[in-house]
Amino acid sequence: MIRLSPVLEGLGTYPFVKLEAARARLRATGIEIIDFGMGEPREETPAFIREALAAAITPLAPYPTAVGLPALREAIAGWASRRFSATLDPDTQIVPTLGSKEAVFGLAHVFAGDQVVVPQPAYPVYDRGARFAGKEVVELPLREADGWLPDLDAVDWSRVAILWLNYPNNPTGATAPVAFYEQAAALAREHGFVLASDEAYSELYFGSAAPDSALQLSDLTNVAVFNTLSKRSSMPGYRAGFVAGDPDIVAALKKYRPNVGVAPPEVLQRAAIAAWNEETHVTEVRARYRAKRDLLLPALEALGLRSAGGDASFFLWMEGSDDLAAQWLERGVIVAPGSFFGPAGEGYLRIALVPPLEAIERAIERMAP
Ligand SMILES: Cc1ncc(COP(=O)(O)O)c(C=O)c1O
């Protein structure tokens, strides 16, 4: 008889797994499935990045180190400087990660404090990582009336280890101004917790100005920023990300991470260097998502649905019911009910702009009543 970890035992089904059964049922009917559910990029990885990966394959394949190649840390520092005017020391303020999910999950193992504060609705990994680390999860509601920014004054910070923020936000597409990061970082320093800013969608935006980052703060003490090439460079399968910020946090991660076995393979690091050093493909990918958004959003609005979210990330966050999602599902169009991201998401639908443009055209016809 094996016994599961009580945390694993207590977890509900990952919400998207529930869609799997429906997908299999629909597939059996032969209907074309158009999937706006999972937030997985389906754009081609640019050829120059694939070539950099292939060129990096060597006869010997030594174990990679957790601190990563200096050239990768320099490429990340260069990108952060161009994009956010941030000055990061590649040796002490940056550590590469295997995508960002594992680093997000693992963070709660690294710092003392009983509680992890997570936004709600949210990407589920902040919560899961905290639970597996034996910490208590404190949910911080995001509300439409507040532009999906939480009320940081509503929290008792005395027992908090980590505050997670995620802007551009999954699922709402909202962005946060630097002033908000300043407020959160000041609280982090006052109460001795880590401000962890997950900025996985920082490069996907549709407004006139690029979203702000916590890397723009003049003082990064107690601040850790997580970013990734998965969305920016259409590289979800490459698993290439980083954590950057406070040298003490980065030093703690460099101590922790060799224990876990999450050092990114060098071939992937070489591909990541090529990606961080190049911006034209990011402009192109943004244009592709913009074309999808410009097609789908007005069509949904014409159906009487209201956009309730912001103008960044590749998600549309629309007011809409689980019933509507269920109707569309029967017609082969899959969207994520907001309730998948927690109770605060109820009454909304998250629509990931990942299917090809032509498929979105067909979806629009099927979404009409
Ligand atoms: C908010 C958010 N953070 C982090 C990630 C993780 O991305 P990756 O592990 O591919 O870098 C995702 C992926 O969907 C996400 O939505």
The ligand as an ORCA input file, in Angstrom:
! r2SCAN-3c Opt
* xyz 0 1
  C       1.079     33.597    -15.396
  C       2.015     32.552    -15.863
  N       3.199     32.445    -15.282
  C       4.082     31.522    -15.640
  C       3.797     30.638    -16.648
  C       4.819     29.570    -16.957
  O       5.377     29.654    -18.175
  P       6.686     28.847    -18.532
  O       6.914     27.815    -17.474
  O       6.417     28.251    -19.856
  O       7.786     29.851    -18.547
  C       2.571     30.688    -17.294
  C       2.246     29.709    -18.348
  O       1.186     29.538    -18.802
  C       1.657     31.688    -16.887
  O       0.445     31.773    -17.456
*
